[in-house]
Amino acid sequence: MKSHGISPGAATLDRPRASFVTAAQARALKGGAGVLAVLLLWLASIPIVGLESYLYPSPIDVWYAFVDLMRKGILPVYVWDSLGRYSVGVLIGITLGIGAGLLIGMNSFASRLMGPSISFLFAIVEAAWIPIFVIWWGYGLKTILMALVYVSFFPVLYNTMVGVRTVPLVMINAARSLGATRLQIIREVILPSALPSMITGVRVGAGFAFRGLIFAEMIAAKSGVGYLIFEGATNLQTARTIVGMVVIGLLWLFIENVYIKPVEKVTIERWRTVTTAEDRE
């Protein structure tokens, strides 16, 4: 009599195979494959472009330029200068933006009065202000910091104000009916509800400020990654310019993963108002 049961061998085929690569390792492998593909395409394009190496350097030329900048101690100093300016400017801009956004957002009259002016100033990019800042304060740290504060302040201000104005009134009235003070309403109702919009403003402001930093250093600085790029292009040291471009990308990845994402995790994810890509995987 034949058995109609499932054989042990067939049952093992349905079991999911154990994964020996974590999700983080898989993302790293994909990223590495992408970088390798770009390098190969870059190498293949050199004979097609047909320019001199000082105009269209190879990856090897860029590597030699990087080693030379590190050996002379130029690149570490420039990176440190850029990070210092960026950190101070963004910290001031975000702090002022959150404070002003809360004050304006909680006052309907102030929101209607200041809203058009905030939108107007938000639309003026830092590149338009930097020449005026140079006229007022000259070349140097003050001009760069003012550009960074300006470009990070308005996205945070605008998004904080919008987040506060969109808090459901029923939640505020419910807290009042339970005897909450104004400070408790701000801390327990308004801030958690407005937090996603505020974090969006912080991320946008941080990104705008990073681009503003590079542009400001090209114009008003004698050090920094932006100055390195501008100086390399001016002196036809294209390999140095590309080193600066690569450093820009790496610095932003560092800022995003070390500062921005941890802030999101300890704020927004605490109230589970958003789901990250890692949570969905």
C-alpha positions as CSV (number, residue, x, y, z in Angstrom):
1,M,0.0,0.0,0.0
2,K,1.5,3.3,-1.1
3,S,2.0,6.2,1.3
4,H,0.6,9.5,0.2
5,G,2.5,11.5,2.9
6,I,5.2,14.0,2.2
7,S,8.7,12.6,2.2
8,P,11.3,14.0,4.6
9,G,13.4,15.1,1.6
10,A,10.6,17.1,0.1
11,A,9.8,18.7,3.4
12,T,13.4,20.1,3.7
13,L,13.0,21.9,0.4
14,D,10.3,24.1,1.9
15,R,12.4,25.3,4.8
16,P,13.8,28.8,4.3
17,R,17.6,28.8,4.0
18,A,19.6,30.4,6.7
19,S,21.0,33.8,5.6
20,F,24.7,34.2,6.2
21,V,24.6,37.9,5.3
22,T,22.9,40.5,7.4
23,A,20.8,43.4,6.0
24,A,23.6,45.8,6.8
25,Q,26.2,43.7,5.1
26,A,24.0,43.3,2.1
27,R,23.6,47.1,1.8
28,A,27.3,47.5,2.2
29,L,28.0,45.0,-0.6
30,K,25.5,46.7,-2.9
31,G,27.1,50.1,-2.2
32,G,30.6,48.7,-2.8
33,A,29.4,47.2,-6.1
34,G,28.0,50.5,-7.1
35,V,31.3,52.3,-6.3
36,L,33.3,49.7,-8.3
37,A,31.0,50.1,-11.3
38,V,31.5,53.9,-11.2
39,L,35.3,53.5,-11.0
40,L,35.3,51.1,-14.0
41,L,33.1,53.4,-16.1
42,W,35.5,56.3,-15.1
43,L,38.5,54.3,-16.3
44,A,36.8,53.3,-19.5
45,S,35.8,56.9,-20.3
46,I,39.4,58.2,-20.1
47,P,40.5,57.2,-23.7
48,I,37.1,58.3,-25.0
49,V,37.3,61.8,-23.5
50,G,40.9,62.2,-24.7
51,L,41.8,65.1,-22.4
52,E,45.1,65.6,-20.6
53,S,45.4,64.0,-17.1
54,Y,45.5,67.4,-15.4
55,L,42.1,68.2,-16.9
56,Y,40.5,64.7,-16.7
57,P,42.4,62.7,-14.1
58,S,42.1,59.0,-13.6
59,P,41.1,57.4,-10.3
60,I,44.8,56.7,-9.7
61,D,45.6,60.4,-10.2
62,V,42.9,61.3,-7.7
63,W,44.3,58.7,-5.2
64,Y,47.8,60.2,-5.5
65,A,46.4,63.7,-4.9
66,F,44.6,62.4,-1.8
67,V,47.8,60.9,-0.5
68,D,49.7,64.1,-1.2
69,L,47.1,66.2,0.7
70,M,47.1,63.8,3.6
71,R,50.9,63.7,3.7
72,K,51.2,67.5,3.8
73,G,48.5,67.7,6.5
74,I,46.3,69.9,4.3
75,L,43.2,67.7,4.0
76,P,42.8,67.0,7.8
77,V,43.0,70.7,8.6
78,Y,40.5,71.6,5.9
79,V,38.0,68.9,6.9
80,W,38.3,70.0,10.6
81,D,37.7,73.6,9.6
82,S,34.6,72.8,7.5
83,L,33.1,70.6,10.2
84,G,33.7,73.2,12.9
85,R,32.0,76.0,10.9
86,Y,29.2,73.7,9.9
87,S,28.5,72.5,13.4
88,V,28.4,76.0,15.0
89,G,26.3,77.6,12.2
90,V,23.8,74.8,12.0
91,L,23.4,74.5,15.8
92,I,22.7,78.3,16.1
93,G,20.3,78.2,13.1
94,I,18.3,75.2,14.3
95,T,18.1,76.5,17.8
96,L,16.8,79.9,16.7
97,G,14.5,78.3,14.1
98,I,12.8,76.0,16.7
99,G,12.4,78.8,19.2
100,A,11.0,81.3,16.7
101,G,8.8,78.6,15.1
102,L,7.2,77.7,18.4
103,L,6.5,81.3,19.4
104,I,5.1,82.3,16.0
105,G,3.2,79.0,15.5
106,M,1.4,79.3,18.9
107,N,0.1,82.7,18.0
108,S,-2.4,82.8,15.2
109,F,-2.1,86.6,14.7
110,A,1.8,86.4,14.5
111,S,1.5,83.4,12.1
112,R,-0.7,85.4,9.7
113,L,1.4,88.5,10.1
114,M,4.8,86.9,9.6
115,G,3.9,84.0,7.3
116,P,4.4,85.9,4.0
117,S,7.7,87.4,5.1
118,I,9.0,84.0,6.2
119,S,8.0,82.4,2.9
120,F,9.7,85.3,1.0
121,L,13.0,85.1,2.9
122,F,12.9,81.3,2.7
123,A,12.9,81.5,-1.1
124,I,16.1,83.6,-1.2
125,V,19.0,81.2,-1.3
126,E,22.2,81.8,0.6
127,A,24.1,82.4,-2.7
128,A,22.3,85.7,-3.0
129,W,23.2,86.8,0.5
130,I,26.9,85.9,0.7
131,P,28.1,88.8,-1.5
132,I,26.2,91.2,0.8
133,F,27.6,89.5,3.9
134,V,31.1,89.9,2.4
135,I,30.4,93.7,1.9
136,W,29.1,93.9,5.5
137,W,31.7,91.8,7.3
138,G,34.4,91.0,4.8
139,Y,35.9,87.6,4.1
140,G,36.2,85.2,7.0
141,L,34.4,83.2,9.6
142,K,31.6,85.7,10.4
143,T,30.4,85.8,6.8
144,I,30.4,81.9,6.6
145,L,28.6,81.5,9.9
146,M,25.9,84.1,9.0
147,A,25.3,82.2,5.7
148,L,25.0,78.9,7.5
149,V,22.7,80.3,10.2
150,Y,20.5,81.9,7.6
151,V,20.1,78.9,5.4
152,S,19.4,76.5,8.3
153,F,17.2,78.9,10.2
154,F,14.3,79.3,7.7
155,P,13.5,75.7,6.9
156,V,13.4,74.9,10.6
157,L,11.3,78.0,11.4
158,Y,8.8,77.3,8.6
159,N,8.4,73.6,9.4
160,T,8.2,74.1,13.1
161,M,5.5,76.8,12.6
162,V,3.5,74.6,10.3
163,G,3.8,71.7,12.7
164,V,2.5,73.7,15.6
165,R,-0.3,75.2,13.6
166,T,-1.5,71.8,12.5
167,V,-1.8,70.3,16.0
168,P,-5.5,69.3,16.4
169,L,-7.3,71.8,18.6
170,V,-9.3,69.0,20.2
171,M,-6.0,67.6,21.8
172,I,-5.1,71.0,23.2
173,N,-8.7,71.4,24.6
174,A,-8.6,67.9,26.1
175,A,-5.3,68.7,27.9
176,R,-6.8,72.0,29.2
177,S,-9.9,70.2,30.5
178,L,-7.6,67.9,32.5
179,G,-6.0,70.8,34.2
180,A,-2.7,70.9,32.2
181,T,-0.7,74.2,32.4
182,R,0.5,76.0,29.3
183,L,4.0,74.6,29.8
184,Q,2.6,71.0,30.1
185,I,0.5,71.5,26.9
186,I,3.6,72.6,25.0
187,R,5.7,69.7,26.4
188,E,3.1,66.9,26.2
189,V,0.8,67.9,23.3
190,I,2.3,70.5,20.9
191,L,5.9,69.3,20.8
192,P,5.1,65.6,20.2
193,S,2.5,66.4,17.5
194,A,4.7,69.0,15.7
195,L,7.9,66.8,16.0
196,P,7.7,65.1,12.6
197,S,7.4,68.5,10.8
198,M,10.2,69.9,13.0
199,I,12.6,67.0,12.2
200,T,11.8,67.5,8.5
201,G,12.8,71.1,8.9
202,V,16.0,70.1,10.6
203,R,16.9,67.6,7.9
204,V,16.2,70.1,5.1
205,G,18.1,72.9,6.9
206,A,21.1,70.6,7.6
207,G,21.2,69.7,3.9
208,F,20.9,73.3,2.7
209,A,23.5,74.4,5.2
210,F,26.0,71.8,4.0
211,R,25.7,73.0,0.4
212,G,25.8,76.6,1.7
213,L,29.0,75.8,3.6
214,I,30.8,74.7,0.4
215,F,29.7,77.7,-1.5
216,A,30.6,80.1,1.3
217,E,34.1,78.6,1.6
218,M,34.7,79.0,-2.1
219,I,34.0,82.8,-1.7
220,A,34.9,83.8,1.8
221,A,37.4,81.4,3.2
222,K,41.1,80.5,2.9
223,S,40.6,77.0,4.2
224,G,38.0,74.2,4.2
225,V,36.8,71.7,1.6
226,G,35.0,74.3,-0.4
227,Y,38.2,76.4,-0.7
228,L,40.1,73.2,-1.7
229,I,37.7,72.6,-4.6
230,F,37.9,76.2,-5.7
231,E,41.7,76.4,-5.4
232,G,42.1,73.2,-7.3
233,A,39.9,74.3,-10.2
234,T,41.7,77.7,-10.3
235,N,45.1,76.2,-10.5
236,L,44.0,73.4,-12.9
237,Q,44.7,70.8,-10.2
238,T,41.6,68.8,-11.1
239,A,42.6,65.8,-9.1
240,R,42.5,67.9,-6.0
241,T,39.1,69.2,-6.9
242,I,37.8,65.7,-7.3
243,V,39.3,64.8,-3.9
244,G,37.3,67.7,-2.4
245,M,34.1,66.5,-4.1
246,V,34.6,63.0,-2.8
247,V,35.2,64.3,0.7
248,I,32.0,66.3,0.5
249,G,30.0,63.2,-0.2
250,L,31.7,61.3,2.6
251,L,31.2,64.1,5.1
252,W,27.5,64.2,4.4
253,L,27.2,60.5,4.9
254,F,29.0,60.9,8.2
255,I,26.8,63.8,9.3
256,E,23.6,61.9,8.2
257,N,24.5,58.7,9.9
258,V,26.2,60.0,13.0
259,Y,24.0,63.0,13.8
260,I,20.7,63.2,11.8
261,K,19.5,59.6,11.9
262,P,20.2,59.2,15.7
263,V,18.2,62.3,16.4
264,E,15.3,60.9,14.4
265,K,15.6,57.6,16.3
266,V,15.4,59.2,19.7
267,T,12.7,61.6,18.8
268,I,10.2,60.6,16.1
269,E,10.5,56.9,16.6
270,R,9.9,57.3,20.3
271,W,6.3,58.1,19.5
272,R,6.3,55.8,16.5
273,T,5.0,58.5,14.2
274,V,7.1,57.3,11.3
275,T,8.6,54.0,10.2
276,T,12.2,53.8,8.9
277,A,13.4,51.8,6.0
278,E,15.2,49.5,8.4
279,D,11.9,48.7,10.2
280,R,10.3,47.7,7.0
281,E,13.0,45.3,6.0
